[in-house]
């Protein structure tokens, strides 16, 4: 398979992230749930890797749950933060549209590595050891999924 170029998702999603003020973690958690759904679709499109892809979906949900617990927002604010979400998810999904399923996995592996870097970037915003440990946990979950996807790609 030819090397697939993944975009910088932080730059791509910046216009949407910029709309949520200080609630970037909550918005990113919502994006993680969108990624979980994408993994569930891939598990149907690539059934020979369904189990592993569904495990990736679970990790995305774990990241979202972890971030939601660290940076809670009330229901009214959640509604406001979610307003740019449909367009952001549509843009995220559109990145994959030009690629075959295995190429999509290559893009997603890169996106997972970018996600790990984003969570680690948030470590600079807090000295709270619990928050720092949980953000590192999120980064590690991202890397676990990236490594799994890379294993699929190298086997094929």
N, C-alpha and C positions, 0 to 999 in steps of 0.2 A: 504494500500500500504506500502510495506517495505521501510524503509528510504534509499534514494539514496545518494550515496557519490559523491559530485561534486569535480572536480579537482580545484586546485588553477590556475585560468586562467592566472593570471599574470606570474606565473612560466612557464606555458605551452606555452604561447605566447612570452616569453622573447627573444628567439632566433630571432624572427621576429622583435620585437620591437627594439632590439639591432641593427638592420640594418638601422634604419631611423634617426640616429643622434639626433639632437635637435628637430626634427619634430614629436615627439611622439604624441602630441595632434592631429595632422592631421591624423596620422596613426590610432589612436584610433577612430577618427570620422569615418574613412572608415570602421572600424570593426563594429561600431554602425549601419552603413547602412546595413552591412551583417546580423546583428542580426534582423534588421527590416524585411529583406526578410524572415528570418526564422520564425518570427512571422506571416507573411502573409501565409506561408505554413501551419503552425499550424492552422490558422483560417480555412483552407480548410479541414485539417485532423480531427479537433475537431469542427465541425460546431455549436454545441450547445454553444460554447464560442467564436464564430467568432467575434462578436462585440467588446468584451473586448480585444481579442488578436490583433485585428486591431488597437485598441486604443494604445496598447503597441507598435505596429509598428510605429505609429505616434510619440510616445514619443521618440523612438530610433532615428527617423529622426530629431526630434526637438533637441535632444542632439547633433547630428552630425552638424546640422546647427549652433547651438550656438557655438560649439567648432571651427568650420570653421571660424566663424566671429571673434572669439577672437584671433585665431592663424593662420592668413591667410598665404598661401604660393602661389608662382606663379605656373603657369601651368607646367613649366619645372621641378620644384622641386616636384610638385604633382605626376608627372609621375614617378620620381625616388622613392618617398615614397611609391607609390602603387605597386612597383615591388614585395615585399614579401607578398602582400595582398592575392593573390589567394591561396598560400600554407597555410597562417595563417587561412583563412576562411575554407579551407578544413580540417585542423586540428580541428578547433573549431566545425565544423559540425560533424566530426568523433566521438567526445566525446558523441554525442547524439545517434549515430547509434545503440548502444547495448540496448537502452531503448525503452519501449513502449511510446506512445505520452504523457501520463500523467506523467510518470517518467521523460521524457524530460523536462516537465514544472518545475518539482522539481529542476532539474539541472539548468535550466535557472533562476529560482527564486534566487538561490544561486549566480549565475553569476551576476545578477542585483545588489545584495548586494555588491559583490566584485567591481563592476563598480562604485557604489556610493562611496566606500572607495577610489578607485583610483582617482576620481575627487576631493574628499576632500584632498587626499594626495597632489594634485597639488596646493592647497591653500598655502602651505608652500613656493611655488616658487615665489609668488607675493604679493606685498602689495597694488596693485591697487584695490580699492574698487569695481569698476565695474567688473573686471575680477573675483574677489573673489565671488561676488554676483552671477555671471553667472555660475561659477563652482559649487557653492552650489545648484543652480537651477538644473543643470544637475544631481547632486547627488540625489536630491529630485525626479526627474523624474524616475531615476533608482529605487528608493525605492517604488514609486507608482506602477510601474510594478511588482516589487517583491511582494508587498502586494496583488495585484490583483491575481497573480499566486498562492500565498499561500491560498487565499480564495477559489479558484477553487479546490485546493488539499484537503483542509479541508472539503469541501462540499462533495467530492467524497468518 
